[in-house]
Amino acid sequence: MAYKINIATKAELDIEKAIIHYKDIKIELAKDFLTELKATRKYIEKHPKKIQIRYANIRIAFLKRFPFGVHFRLEDKTISILSILHTSQDSNNWIEE
């Protein structure tokens, strides 16, 4: 089944912040982060129902090497990526009511 993917502005900003952080450490880390994020997105796109619901109908796909989770919602044929959070961050701080 083909899914449409929407990426929220919040998620795009989260990615930018992570890239800046990893670039400050080492440019290769930023590249590796992006590569892993793309692989995780592809997995989500192909198998969204294999990722369990964690809270408020939101699923989290965790990156393997980096401590980040892709928080997304699956509705019909649309995957909405809401945020890319470091695992130390509290997801309750951004949930829309």
Phi and psi restraints in degrees (range 20) as a CNS / XPLOR table:
assign (resid 1 and name C) (resid 2 and name N)
       (resid 2 and name CA) (resid 2 and name C) 1.0 -88.0 20.0 2
assign (resid 2 and name N) (resid 2 and name CA)
       (resid 2 and name C) (resid 3 and name N) 1.0 130.9 20.0 2
assign (resid 2 and name C) (resid 3 and name N)
       (resid 3 and name CA) (resid 3 and name C) 1.0 -112.1 20.0 2
assign (resid 3 and name N) (resid 3 and name CA)
       (resid 3 and name C) (resid 4 and name N) 1.0 144.9 20.0 2
assign (resid 3 and name C) (resid 4 and name N)
       (resid 4 and name CA) (resid 4 and name C) 1.0 -89.3 20.0 2
assign (resid 4 and name N) (resid 4 and name CA)
       (resid 4 and name C) (resid 5 and name N) 1.0 138.4 20.0 2
assign (resid 4 and name C) (resid 5 and name N)
       (resid 5 and name CA) (resid 5 and name C) 1.0 -113.3 20.0 2
assign (resid 5 and name N) (resid 5 and name CA)
       (resid 5 and name C) (resid 6 and name N) 1.0 127.8 20.0 2
assign (resid 5 and name C) (resid 6 and name N)
       (resid 6 and name CA) (resid 6 and name C) 1.0 -113.3 20.0 2
assign (resid 6 and name N) (resid 6 and name CA)
       (resid 6 and name C) (resid 7 and name N) 1.0 133.2 20.0 2
assign (resid 6 and name C) (resid 7 and name N)
       (resid 7 and name CA) (resid 7 and name C) 1.0 -113.6 20.0 2
assign (resid 7 and name N) (resid 7 and name CA)
       (resid 7 and name C) (resid 8 and name N) 1.0 119.8 20.0 2
assign (resid 7 and name C) (resid 8 and name N)
       (resid 8 and name CA) (resid 8 and name C) 1.0 -68.0 20.0 2
assign (resid 8 and name N) (resid 8 and name CA)
       (resid 8 and name C) (resid 9 and name N) 1.0 152.4 20.0 2
assign (resid 8 and name C) (resid 9 and name N)
       (resid 9 and name CA) (resid 9 and name C) 1.0 -56.3 20.0 2
assign (resid 9 and name N) (resid 9 and name CA)
       (resid 9 and name C) (resid 10 and name N) 1.0 -39.0 20.0 2
assign (resid 9 and name C) (resid 10 and name N)
       (resid 10 and name CA) (resid 10 and name C) 1.0 -57.8 20.0 2
assign (resid 10 and name N) (resid 10 and name CA)
       (resid 10 and name C) (resid 11 and name N) 1.0 -44.0 20.0 2
assign (resid 10 and name C) (resid 11 and name N)
       (resid 11 and name CA) (resid 11 and name C) 1.0 -65.0 20.0 2
assign (resid 11 and name N) (resid 11 and name CA)
       (resid 11 and name C) (resid 12 and name N) 1.0 -40.6 20.0 2
assign (resid 11 and name C) (resid 12 and name N)
       (resid 12 and name CA) (resid 12 and name C) 1.0 -62.3 20.0 2
assign (resid 12 and name N) (resid 12 and name CA)
       (resid 12 and name C) (resid 13 and name N) 1.0 -40.4 20.0 2
assign (resid 12 and name C) (resid 13 and name N)
       (resid 13 and name CA) (resid 13 and name C) 1.0 -67.0 20.0 2
assign (resid 13 and name N) (resid 13 and name CA)
       (resid 13 and name C) (resid 14 and name N) 1.0 -37.9 20.0 2
assign (resid 13 and name C) (resid 14 and name N)
       (resid 14 and name CA) (resid 14 and name C) 1.0 -61.0 20.0 2
assign (resid 14 and name N) (resid 14 and name CA)
       (resid 14 and name C) (resid 15 and name N) 1.0 -42.3 20.0 2
assign (resid 14 and name C) (resid 15 and name N)
       (resid 15 and name CA) (resid 15 and name C) 1.0 -63.9 20.0 2
assign (resid 15 and name N) (resid 15 and name CA)
       (resid 15 and name C) (resid 16 and name N) 1.0 -45.4 20.0 2
assign (resid 15 and name C) (resid 16 and name N)
       (resid 16 and name CA) (resid 16 and name C) 1.0 -59.0 20.0 2
assign (resid 16 and name N) (resid 16 and name CA)
       (resid 16 and name C) (resid 17 and name N) 1.0 -43.6 20.0 2
assign (resid 16 and name C) (resid 17 and name N)
       (resid 17 and name CA) (resid 17 and name C) 1.0 -63.7 20.0 2
assign (resid 17 and name N) (resid 17 and name CA)
       (resid 17 and name C) (resid 18 and name N) 1.0 -42.0 20.0 2
assign (resid 17 and name C) (resid 18 and name N)
       (resid 18 and name CA) (resid 18 and name C) 1.0 -65.1 20.0 2
assign (resid 18 and name N) (resid 18 and name CA)
       (resid 18 and name C) (resid 19 and name N) 1.0 -41.7 20.0 2
assign (resid 18 and name C) (resid 19 and name N)
       (resid 19 and name CA) (resid 19 and name C) 1.0 -63.1 20.0 2
assign (resid 19 and name N) (resid 19 and name CA)
       (resid 19 and name C) (resid 20 and name N) 1.0 -44.6 20.0 2
assign (resid 19 and name C) (resid 20 and name N)
       (resid 20 and name CA) (resid 20 and name C) 1.0 -59.9 20.0 2
assign (resid 20 and name N) (resid 20 and name CA)
       (resid 20 and name C) (resid 21 and name N) 1.0 -43.7 20.0 2
assign (resid 20 and name C) (resid 21 and name N)
       (resid 21 and name CA) (resid 21 and name C) 1.0 -59.3 20.0 2
assign (resid 21 and name N) (resid 21 and name CA)
       (resid 21 and name C) (resid 22 and name N) 1.0 -49.5 20.0 2
assign (resid 21 and name C) (resid 22 and name N)
       (resid 22 and name CA) (resid 22 and name C) 1.0 -70.6 20.0 2
assign (resid 22 and name N) (resid 22 and name CA)
       (resid 22 and name C) (resid 23 and name N) 1.0 -32.1 20.0 2
assign (resid 22 and name C) (resid 23 and name N)
       (resid 23 and name CA) (resid 23 and name C) 1.0 -63.6 20.0 2
assign (resid 23 and name N) (resid 23 and name CA)
       (resid 23 and name C) (resid 24 and name N) 1.0 -37.3 20.0 2
assign (resid 23 and name C) (resid 24 and name N)
       (resid 24 and name CA) (resid 24 and name C) 1.0 -63.3 20.0 2
assign (resid 24 and name N) (resid 24 and name CA)
       (resid 24 and name C) (resid 25 and name N) 1.0 -28.7 20.0 2
assign (resid 24 and name C) (resid 25 and name N)
       (resid 25 and name CA) (resid 25 and name C) 1.0 -84.2 20.0 2
assign (resid 25 and name N) (resid 25 and name CA)
       (resid 25 and name C) (resid 26 and name N) 1.0 -53.9 20.0 2
assign (resid 25 and name C) (resid 26 and name N)
       (resid 26 and name CA) (resid 26 and name C) 1.0 -168.2 20.0 2
assign (resid 26 and name N) (resid 26 and name CA)
       (resid 26 and name C) (resid 27 and name N) 1.0 129.6 20.0 2
assign (resid 26 and name C) (resid 27 and name N)
       (resid 27 and name CA) (resid 27 and name C) 1.0 -57.6 20.0 2
assign (resid 27 and name N) (resid 27 and name CA)
       (resid 27 and name C) (resid 28 and name N) 1.0 -34.8 20.0 2
assign (resid 27 and name C) (resid 28 and name N)
       (resid 28 and name CA) (resid 28 and name C) 1.0 -64.5 20.0 2
assign (resid 28 and name N) (resid 28 and name CA)
       (resid 28 and name C) (resid 29 and name N) 1.0 -33.1 20.0 2
assign (resid 28 and name C) (resid 29 and name N)
       (resid 29 and name CA) (resid 29 and name C) 1.0 -63.4 20.0 2
assign (resid 29 and name N) (resid 29 and name CA)
       (resid 29 and name C) (resid 30 and name N) 1.0 -41.8 20.0 2
assign (resid 29 and name C) (resid 30 and name N)
       (resid 30 and name CA) (resid 30 and name C) 1.0 -62.5 20.0 2
assign (resid 30 and name N) (resid 30 and name CA)
       (resid 30 and name C) (resid 31 and name N) 1.0 -42.3 20.0 2
assign (resid 30 and name C) (resid 31 and name N)
       (resid 31 and name CA) (resid 31 and name C) 1.0 -64.8 20.0 2
assign (resid 31 and name N) (resid 31 and name CA)
       (resid 31 and name C) (resid 32 and name N) 1.0 -43.3 20.0 2
assign (resid 31 and name C) (resid 32 and name N)
       (resid 32 and name CA) (resid 32 and name C) 1.0 -63.9 20.0 2
assign (resid 32 and name N) (resid 32 and name CA)
       (resid 32 and name C) (resid 33 and name N) 1.0 -39.2 20.0 2
assign (resid 32 and name C) (resid 33 and name N)
       (resid 33 and name CA) (resid 33 and name C) 1.0 -60.5 20.0 2
assign (resid 33 and name N) (resid 33 and name CA)
       (resid 33 and name C) (resid 34 and name N) 1.0 -47.8 20.0 2
assign (resid 33 and name C) (resid 34 and name N)
       (resid 34 and name CA) (resid 34 and name C) 1.0 -62.3 20.0 2
assign (resid 34 and name N) (resid 34 and name CA)
       (resid 34 and name C) (resid 35 and name N) 1.0 -40.9 20.0 2
assign (resid 34 and name C) (resid 35 and name N)
       (resid 35 and name CA) (resid 35 and name C) 1.0 -61.7 20.0 2
assign (resid 35 and name N) (resid 35 and name CA)
       (resid 35 and name C) (resid 36 and name N) 1.0 -45.2 20.0 2
assign (resid 35 and name C) (resid 36 and name N)
       (resid 36 and name CA) (resid 36 and name C) 1.0 -68.5 20.0 2
assign (resid 36 and name N) (resid 36 and name CA)
       (resid 36 and name C) (resid 37 and name N) 1.0 -37.0 20.0 2
assign (resid 36 and name C) (resid 37 and name N)
       (resid 37 and name CA) (resid 37 and name C) 1.0 -62.6 20.0 2
assign (resid 37 and name N) (resid 37 and name CA)
       (resid 37 and name C) (resid 38 and name N) 1.0 -42.3 20.0 2
assign (resid 37 and name C) (resid 38 and name N)
       (resid 38 and name CA) (resid 38 and name C) 1.0 -63.4 20.0 2
assign (resid 38 and name N) (resid 38 and name CA)
       (resid 38 and name C) (resid 39 and name N) 1.0 -40.9 20.0 2
assign (resid 38 and name C) (resid 39 and name N)
       (resid 39 and name CA) (resid 39 and name C) 1.0 -63.8 20.0 2
assign (resid 39 and name N) (resid 39 and name CA)
       (resid 39 and name C) (resid 40 and name N) 1.0 -40.2 20.0 2
assign (resid 39 and name C) (resid 40 and name N)
       (resid 40 and name CA) (resid 40 and name C) 1.0 -65.8 20.0 2
assign (resid 40 and name N) (resid 40 and name CA)
       (resid 40 and name C) (resid 41 and name N) 1.0 -40.2 20.0 2
assign (resid 40 and name C) (resid 41 and name N)
       (resid 41 and name CA) (resid 41 and name C) 1.0 -62.7 20.0 2
assign (resid 41 and name N) (resid 41 and name CA)
       (resid 41 and name C) (resid 42 and name N) 1.0 -42.6 20.0 2
assign (resid 41 and name C) (resid 42 and name N)
       (resid 42 and name CA) (resid 42 and name C) 1.0 -61.4 20.0 2
assign (resid 42 and name N) (resid 42 and name CA)
       (resid 42 and name C) (resid 43 and name N) 1.0 -41.5 20.0 2
assign (resid 42 and name C) (resid 43 and name N)
       (resid 43 and name CA) (resid 43 and name C) 1.0 -62.9 20.0 2
assign (resid 43 and name N) (resid 43 and name CA)
       (resid 43 and name C) (resid 44 and name N) 1.0 -45.0 20.0 2
assign (resid 43 and name C) (resid 44 and name N)
       (resid 44 and name CA) (resid 44 and name C) 1.0 -58.2 20.0 2
assign (resid 44 and name N) (resid 44 and name CA)
       (resid 44 and name C) (resid 45 and name N) 1.0 -44.3 20.0 2
assign (resid 44 and name C) (resid 45 and name N)
       (resid 45 and name CA) (resid 45 and name C) 1.0 -62.9 20.0 2
assign (resid 45 and name N) (resid 45 and name CA)
       (resid 45 and name C) (resid 46 and name N) 1.0 -37.4 20.0 2
assign (resid 45 and name C) (resid 46 and name N)
       (resid 46 and name CA) (resid 46 and name C) 1.0 -83.8 20.0 2
assign (resid 46 and name N) (resid 46 and name CA)
       (resid 46 and name C) (resid 47 and name N) 1.0 -33.7 20.0 2
assign (resid 46 and name C) (resid 47 and name N)
       (resid 47 and name CA) (resid 47 and name C) 1.0 -135.2 20.0 2
assign (resid 47 and name N) (resid 47 and name CA)
       (resid 47 and name C) (resid 48 and name N) 1.0 52.4 20.0 2
assign (resid 47 and name C) (resid 48 and name N)
       (resid 48 and name CA) (resid 48 and name C) 1.0 -63.6 20.0 2
assign (resid 48 and name N) (resid 48 and name CA)
       (resid 48 and name C) (resid 49 and name N) 1.0 -30.4 20.0 2
assign (resid 48 and name C) (resid 49 and name N)
       (resid 49 and name CA) (resid 49 and name C) 1.0 -77.5 20.0 2
assign (resid 49 and name N) (resid 49 and name CA)
       (resid 49 and name C) (resid 50 and name N) 1.0 -12.3 20.0 2
assign (resid 49 and name C) (resid 50 and name N)
       (resid 50 and name CA) (resid 50 and name C) 1.0 -78.8 20.0 2
assign (resid 50 and name N) (resid 50 and name CA)
       (resid 50 and name C) (resid 51 and name N) 1.0 -11.5 20.0 2
assign (resid 50 and name C) (resid 51 and name N)
       (resid 51 and name CA) (resid 51 and name C) 1.0 -98.3 20.0 2
assign (resid 51 and name N) (resid 51 and name CA)
       (resid 51 and name C) (resid 52 and name N) 1.0 122.4 20.0 2
assign (resid 51 and name C) (resid 52 and name N)
       (resid 52 and name CA) (resid 52 and name C) 1.0 -71.0 20.0 2
assign (resid 52 and name N) (resid 52 and name CA)
       (resid 52 and name C) (resid 53 and name N) 1.0 153.7 20.0 2
assign (resid 52 and name C) (resid 53 and name N)
       (resid 53 and name CA) (resid 53 and name C) 1.0 -75.1 20.0 2
assign (resid 53 and name N) (resid 53 and name CA)
       (resid 53 and name C) (resid 54 and name N) 1.0 129.5 20.0 2
assign (resid 53 and name C) (resid 54 and name N)
       (resid 54 and name CA) (resid 54 and name C) 1.0 -100.8 20.0 2
assign (resid 54 and name N) (resid 54 and name CA)
       (resid 54 and name C) (resid 55 and name N) 1.0 -40.1 20.0 2
assign (resid 54 and name C) (resid 55 and name N)
       (resid 55 and name CA) (resid 55 and name C) 1.0 -165.4 20.0 2
assign (resid 55 and name N) (resid 55 and name CA)
       (resid 55 and name C) (resid 56 and name N) 1.0 149.9 20.0 2
assign (resid 55 and name C) (resid 56 and name N)
       (resid 56 and name CA) (resid 56 and name C) 1.0 42.8 20.0 2
assign (resid 56 and name N) (resid 56 and name CA)
       (resid 56 and name C) (resid 57 and name N) 1.0 41.9 20.0 2
assign (resid 56 and name C) (resid 57 and name N)
       (resid 57 and name CA) (resid 57 and name C) 1.0 62.4 20.0 2
assign (resid 57 and name N) (resid 57 and name CA)
       (resid 57 and name C) (resid 58 and name N) 1.0 24.4 20.0 2
assign (resid 57 and name C) (resid 58 and name N)
       (resid 58 and name CA) (resid 58 and name C) 1.0 -110.1 20.0 2
assign (resid 58 and name N) (resid 58 and name CA)
       (resid 58 and name C) (resid 59 and name N) 1.0 134.2 20.0 2
assign (resid 58 and name C) (resid 59 and name N)
       (resid 59 and name CA) (resid 59 and name C) 1.0 -102.9 20.0 2
assign (resid 59 and name N) (resid 59 and name CA)
       (resid 59 and name C) (resid 60 and name N) 1.0 153.4 20.0 2
assign (resid 59 and name C) (resid 60 and name N)
       (resid 60 and name CA) (resid 60 and name C) 1.0 -129.1 20.0 2
assign (resid 60 and name N) (resid 60 and name CA)
       (resid 60 and name C) (resid 61 and name N) 1.0 123.0 20.0 2
assign (resid 60 and name C) (resid 61 and name N)
       (resid 61 and name CA) (resid 61 and name C) 1.0 -104.9 20.0 2
assign (resid 61 and name N) (resid 61 and name CA)
       (resid 61 and name C) (resid 62 and name N) 1.0 119.2 20.0 2
assign (resid 61 and name C) (resid 62 and name N)
       (resid 62 and name CA) (resid 62 and name C) 1.0 -90.8 20.0 2
assign (resid 62 and name N) (resid 62 and name CA)
       (resid 62 and name C) (resid 63 and name N) 1.0 138.9 20.0 2
assign (resid 62 and name C) (resid 63 and name N)
       (resid 63 and name CA) (resid 63 and name C) 1.0 -70.4 20.0 2
assign (resid 63 and name N) (resid 63 and name CA)
       (resid 63 and name C) (resid 64 and name N) 1.0 153.2 20.0 2
assign (resid 63 and name C) (resid 64 and name N)
       (resid 64 and name CA) (resid 64 and name C) 1.0 -80.4 20.0 2
assign (resid 64 and name N) (resid 64 and name CA)
       (resid 64 and name C) (resid 65 and name N) 1.0 -47.4 20.0 2
assign (resid 64 and name C) (resid 65 and name N)
       (resid 65 and name CA) (resid 65 and name C) 1.0 -91.6 20.0 2
assign (resid 65 and name N) (resid 65 and name CA)
       (resid 65 and name C) (resid 66 and name N) 1.0 -31.9 20.0 2
assign (resid 65 and name C) (resid 66 and name N)
       (resid 66 and name CA) (resid 66 and name C) 1.0 -105.9 20.0 2
assign (resid 66 and name N) (resid 66 and name CA)
       (resid 66 and name C) (resid 67 and name N) 1.0 146.2 20.0 2
assign (resid 66 and name C) (resid 67 and name N)
       (resid 67 and name CA) (resid 67 and name C) 1.0 -82.1 20.0 2
assign (resid 67 and name N) (resid 67 and name CA)
       (resid 67 and name C) (resid 68 and name N) 1.0 62.7 20.0 2
assign (resid 67 and name C) (resid 68 and name N)
       (resid 68 and name CA) (resid 68 and name C) 1.0 -131.7 20.0 2
assign (resid 68 and name N) (resid 68 and name CA)
       (resid 68 and name C) (resid 69 and name N) 1.0 151.3 20.0 2
assign (resid 68 and name C) (resid 69 and name N)
       (resid 69 and name CA) (resid 69 and name C) 1.0 -125.0 20.0 2
assign (resid 69 and name N) (resid 69 and name CA)
       (resid 69 and name C) (resid 70 and name N) 1.0 138.9 20.0 2
assign (resid 69 and name C) (resid 70 and name N)
       (resid 70 and name CA) (resid 70 and name C) 1.0 -93.4 20.0 2
assign (resid 70 and name N) (resid 70 and name CA)
       (resid 70 and name C) (resid 71 and name N) 1.0 111.4 20.0 2
assign (resid 70 and name C) (resid 71 and name N)
       (resid 71 and name CA) (resid 71 and name C) 1.0 -92.4 20.0 2
assign (resid 71 and name N) (resid 71 and name CA)
       (resid 71 and name C) (resid 72 and name N) 1.0 122.3 20.0 2
assign (resid 71 and name C) (resid 72 and name N)
       (resid 72 and name CA) (resid 72 and name C) 1.0 -144.0 20.0 2
assign (resid 72 and name N) (resid 72 and name CA)
       (resid 72 and name C) (resid 73 and name N) 1.0 161.3 20.0 2
assign (resid 72 and name C) (resid 73 and name N)
       (resid 73 and name CA) (resid 73 and name C) 1.0 -121.0 20.0 2
assign (resid 73 and name N) (resid 73 and name CA)
       (resid 73 and name C) (resid 74 and name N) 1.0 138.4 20.0 2
assign (resid 73 and name C) (resid 74 and name N)
       (resid 74 and name CA) (resid 74 and name C) 1.0 -110.3 20.0 2
assign (resid 74 and name N) (resid 74 and name CA)
       (resid 74 and name C) (resid 75 and name N) 1.0 119.5 20.0 2
assign (resid 74 and name C) (resid 75 and name N)
       (resid 75 and name CA) (resid 75 and name C) 1.0 -134.2 20.0 2
assign (resid 75 and name N) (resid 75 and name CA)
       (resid 75 and name C) (resid 76 and name N) 1.0 114.0 20.0 2
assign (resid 75 and name C) (resid 76 and name N)
       (resid 76 and name CA) (resid 76 and name C) 1.0 54.5 20.0 2
assign (resid 76 and name N) (resid 76 and name CA)
       (resid 76 and name C) (resid 77 and name N) 1.0 -114.4 20.0 2
assign (resid 76 and name C) (resid 77 and name N)
       (resid 77 and name CA) (resid 77 and name C) 1.0 -107.4 20.0 2
assign (resid 77 and name N) (resid 77 and name CA)
       (resid 77 and name C) (resid 78 and name N) 1.0 21.6 20.0 2
assign (resid 77 and name C) (resid 78 and name N)
       (resid 78 and name CA) (resid 78 and name C) 1.0 -122.1 20.0 2
assign (resid 78 and name N) (resid 78 and name CA)
       (resid 78 and name C) (resid 79 and name N) 1.0 130.6 20.0 2
assign (resid 78 and name C) (resid 79 and name N)
       (resid 79 and name CA) (resid 79 and name C) 1.0 -106.1 20.0 2
assign (resid 79 and name N) (resid 79 and name CA)
       (resid 79 and name C) (resid 80 and name N) 1.0 120.4 20.0 2
assign (resid 79 and name C) (resid 80 and name N)
       (resid 80 and name CA) (resid 80 and name C) 1.0 -108.0 20.0 2
assign (resid 80 and name N) (resid 80 and name CA)
       (resid 80 and name C) (resid 81 and name N) 1.0 110.1 20.0 2
assign (resid 80 and name C) (resid 81 and name N)
       (resid 81 and name CA) (resid 81 and name C) 1.0 -83.1 20.0 2
assign (resid 81 and name N) (resid 81 and name CA)
       (resid 81 and name C) (resid 82 and name N) 1.0 117.0 20.0 2
assign (resid 81 and name C) (resid 82 and name N)
       (resid 82 and name CA) (resid 82 and name C) 1.0 -94.8 20.0 2
assign (resid 82 and name N) (resid 82 and name CA)
       (resid 82 and name C) (resid 83 and name N) 1.0 -36.7 20.0 2
assign (resid 82 and name C) (resid 83 and name N)
       (resid 83 and name CA) (resid 83 and name C) 1.0 -163.1 20.0 2
assign (resid 83 and name N) (resid 83 and name CA)
       (resid 83 and name C) (resid 84 and name N) 1.0 155.2 20.0 2
assign (resid 83 and name C) (resid 84 and name N)
       (resid 84 and name CA) (resid 84 and name C) 1.0 -120.4 20.0 2
assign (resid 84 and name N) (resid 84 and name CA)
       (resid 84 and name C) (resid 85 and name N) 1.0 100.8 20.0 2
assign (resid 84 and name C) (resid 85 and name N)
       (resid 85 and name CA) (resid 85 and name C) 1.0 -108.9 20.0 2
assign (resid 85 and name N) (resid 85 and name CA)
       (resid 85 and name C) (resid 86 and name N) 1.0 140.5 20.0 2
assign (resid 85 and name C) (resid 86 and name N)
       (resid 86 and name CA) (resid 86 and name C) 1.0 -64.3 20.0 2
assign (resid 86 and name N) (resid 86 and name CA)
       (resid 86 and name C) (resid 87 and name N) 1.0 144.3 20.0 2
assign (resid 86 and name C) (resid 87 and name N)
       (resid 87 and name CA) (resid 87 and name C) 1.0 -64.0 20.0 2
assign (resid 87 and name N) (resid 87 and name CA)
       (resid 87 and name C) (resid 88 and name N) 1.0 -16.1 20.0 2
assign (resid 87 and name C) (resid 88 and name N)
       (resid 88 and name CA) (resid 88 and name C) 1.0 -84.5 20.0 2
assign (resid 88 and name N) (resid 88 and name CA)
       (resid 88 and name C) (resid 89 and name N) 1.0 -10.3 20.0 2
assign (resid 88 and name C) (resid 89 and name N)
       (resid 89 and name CA) (resid 89 and name C) 1.0 -82.3 20.0 2
assign (resid 89 and name N) (resid 89 and name CA)
       (resid 89 and name C) (resid 90 and name N) 1.0 149.4 20.0 2
assign (resid 89 and name C) (resid 90 and name N)
       (resid 90 and name CA) (resid 90 and name C) 1.0 -90.4 20.0 2
assign (resid 90 and name N) (resid 90 and name CA)
       (resid 90 and name C) (resid 91 and name N) 1.0 117.3 20.0 2
assign (resid 90 and name C) (resid 91 and name N)
       (resid 91 and name CA) (resid 91 and name C) 1.0 -67.1 20.0 2
assign (resid 91 and name N) (resid 91 and name CA)
       (resid 91 and name C) (resid 92 and name N) 1.0 -18.7 20.0 2
assign (resid 91 and name C) (resid 92 and name N)
       (resid 92 and name CA) (resid 92 and name C) 1.0 -67.6 20.0 2
assign (resid 92 and name N) (resid 92 and name CA)
       (resid 92 and name C) (resid 93 and name N) 1.0 -16.4 20.0 2
assign (resid 92 and name C) (resid 93 and name N)
       (resid 93 and name CA) (resid 93 and name C) 1.0 -73.0 20.0 2
assign (resid 93 and name N) (resid 93 and name CA)
       (resid 93 and name C) (resid 94 and name N) 1.0 -14.3 20.0 2
assign (resid 93 and name C) (resid 94 and name N)
       (resid 94 and name CA) (resid 94 and name C) 1.0 -128.1 20.0 2
assign (resid 94 and name N) (resid 94 and name CA)
       (resid 94 and name C) (resid 95 and name N) 1.0 -2.0 20.0 2
assign (resid 94 and name C) (resid 95 and name N)
       (resid 95 and name CA) (resid 95 and name C) 1.0 -61.7 20.0 2
assign (resid 95 and name N) (resid 95 and name CA)
       (resid 95 and name C) (resid 96 and name N) 1.0 131.0 20.0 2
assign (resid 95 and name C) (resid 96 and name N)
       (resid 96 and name CA) (resid 96 and name C) 1.0 -79.3 20.0 2
assign (resid 96 and name N) (resid 96 and name CA)
       (resid 96 and name C) (resid 97 and name N) 1.0 135.1 20.0 2
